[in-house]
Amino acid sequence: MYSWTTELEGHWLEDYKSEMQVEGKAGVYCVYACEAMAKDKIVVIRDLIHVGISDDIAKSISDEKNLLGWKSHLQEGESLCYAFSDVESIGERIRAKIRELSA
């Protein structure tokens, strides 16, 4: 059995997911329904929609099938938000296990 403790790396609105810098990274990611409060520069999270593991987080959060499913949970005025934790520093054993679990 594999286990680890990690912190999620911030929250990103769907329109800014390119800023996540997760290209080619393996790890855990969360998808939320959120509302951006532009004047206050904050994001209000309403609901956790999905928790996933992937050997390529960027590919998983850009997948059209995934996006359609996640967007079906949004209420008017909401957007998708993301958070992730890269497991690169934990080592190749965990990366291999993530690939196995997500296959």
C-alpha positions in Angstrom: 0.0 0.0 0.0 1.2 3.5 -0.9 0.4 6.6 1.1 1.7 10.1 1.3 0.8 13.5 2.7 0.8 16.5 0.4 -0.6 20.0 0.0 -2.7 21.1 -2.9 -1.1 23.9 -5.0 -3.6 26.7 -5.1 -6.7 27.1 -7.1 -7.0 28.1 -10.8 -10.0 29.2 -12.8 -10.6 27.2 -15.9 -9.6 30.1 -18.1 -6.1 30.2 -16.4 -5.3 26.5 -16.3 -2.3 27.1 -18.5 -0.8 28.8 -15.4 -1.0 25.6 -13.4 2.3 24.4 -14.9 1.3 20.7 -14.7 2.4 19.7 -18.2 3.6 16.1 -18.0 3.3 16.0 -14.2 1.9 13.0 -12.3 -0.2 13.6 -9.2 -3.5 14.2 -7.6 -5.9 16.9 -8.8 -9.2 18.3 -7.7 -11.9 20.0 -9.7 -14.3 22.4 -8.0 -17.4 24.5 -8.9 -16.5 28.0 -8.0 -17.5 31.6 -8.5 -14.9 34.3 -9.2 -15.4 37.6 -7.3 -13.3 39.8 -9.6 -13.7 43.0 -7.6 -12.4 41.2 -4.4 -9.9 39.1 -6.3 -11.1 35.9 -4.7 -12.6 32.6 -5.7 -15.5 31.1 -3.7 -15.6 27.4 -3.9 -19.1 25.9 -3.8 -18.5 22.2 -4.4 -15.9 19.6 -4.9 -16.8 17.9 -8.2 -13.9 15.4 -8.8 -10.7 14.1 -7.3 -8.5 12.3 -9.7 -5.0 10.8 -10.1 -3.2 11.0 -13.4 0.3 10.5 -14.9 -0.4 13.6 -16.9 -2.6 16.1 -15.0 -2.7 18.6 -17.8 -4.1 16.0 -20.2 -6.7 14.9 -17.7 -8.1 18.4 -17.0 -8.1 19.2 -20.7 -10.0 16.1 -21.8 -13.3 17.2 -23.5 -15.2 14.2 -22.0 -14.1 15.1 -18.5 -14.9 18.8 -19.1 -18.4 18.1 -20.3 -19.1 16.0 -17.2 -17.7 18.5 -14.8 -19.4 21.4 -16.4 -22.8 19.7 -15.9 -22.4 20.3 -12.2 -22.0 24.1 -12.6 -24.7 26.6 -11.6 -25.3 29.8 -13.4 -22.3 32.2 -13.0 -19.9 29.4 -11.9 -16.6 28.2 -13.5 -14.4 25.2 -13.0 -11.5 25.6 -10.6 -8.5 23.3 -10.2 -6.0 22.4 -7.6 -3.2 19.8 -7.8 -0.3 18.2 -6.0 2.6 17.0 -8.0 4.1 13.7 -6.7 7.4 14.0 -8.7 9.4 14.5 -5.6 8.1 11.3 -4.0 9.7 9.1 -6.6 9.2 6.8 -9.5 7.5 4.0 -7.5 4.5 6.2 -6.8 4.5 7.5 -10.3 4.4 3.9 -11.6 1.5 3.1 -9.2 -0.5 6.1 -10.4 -0.1 5.0 -14.0 -1.3 1.5 -12.9 -4.3 2.8 -11.1 -5.4 5.2 -13.8 -5.1 2.6 -16.6 
